[in-house]
Amino acid sequence: SAAEKGGYSSFMAKEIDDQPQAVGDTLLGRTNEKGDLILDDLRIDEATLRTIDKIIVIACGTAAYAGHVAKYAIEHWCRIPVEVELAHEFRYRDPIVTSKTLVVAISQSGETMDTLMAVRHAQEQGAKVISIVNTHGSTIPRESDAVLYTHAGPEIAVASTKAFVSQITATYLLGLYLAQLRGNMFRDEIQAILTELRAMPAKLKEVLDRSEHVREVARSMADATSVLFLGRHVGYPIALEGALKLKELAYIHAEGFAAGELKHGPIALIEEGQPVIIIVPSPRGRDSLHAKVISNIQEVRARGAHTLVIAEDGDTDVEAFADEVFWVPQAPTLMSPLLTVLPLQVFAAELAGAKGLDIDQPRNLAKSVTVE
Ligand code: G6P
């Protein structure tokens, strides 16, 4: 009903705007008086968690992209190898799972059958399972060894938005918790990252406050038949998620690529007028990825692409090659996915709206797929 939408035209529009709070709420109440992380719904004993030698994240759809983002953070912080796998692929390929494997199942609904079956399969092989779930009392957390609930609140629109940013946040808490437990990081480092995380809701709000420009551009592109997305490092799963949103909501062919792959194939797709959305890493990052992605923008622009660029405030290098820039506030690299995904959600929703489509209930899709 209109009341449930709180004055918004769709649940998705409301849920997009709910995201600063969803991230903030997911962070609430996770530390004790000393400031150490406590995950009180984590019921696996600490000795077991100290001995795990591999993490496998299993999920489907948008939740799997949250897992891809988590891999960058958890490997960096904990020095534990992290694999991310679609639940339906994991189960049928004879995966290497032992009692030292920690499986992290991510699911908004907690009812996705493919993910549930993968959880059971992992447990049969002796793995411990932590689930990151939004829906209390659902099946996946009931069957897991431990649960870390995201506190996004009910997500009604079929296409996931606030659950996604909450999932990233929860995986980060898990990564920091493991780093604390296993002694991978000093207390001060963990505290510093928690402080960065706690600064994110206000930055998400700032990105959303700038949405009007994204909406205008989206409306001008209602006739697009194909849109490509490029990202690198944590921007890569965000490119995949941006493409998924556009397929789901606007029924436009969309594909996300790792920017480094451009020359290995996708650049052949570029012709006059091809829209390409590029997520640019921070120029303050250490590893020259910024410069590499700037050259990618130049390469596609030189071949006629229409370039829409998501970049950090102050990144003047992008302006020469961007037809449009969607600016986001400065943030540490690992925090940036929480910001860069927002314009992509707004873009897809607005474009779908301009085409007169049902944003909350796209054709052929279900909110929760409870069959295999
Ligand atoms: C469906 C939904 C997606 C969602 C996926 C996983 O395909 O349409 O939006 O990402 O299921 O759902 P889950 O509830 O497990 O996160």
Residues whose N, C-alpha, C, O or C-beta is under 5 A from the ligand:
A	BS01	G6P	C60 G61 T62 A63 I106 S107 Q108 S109 G110 T112 V158 A159 S160 L365 A366 K367 S368 V369
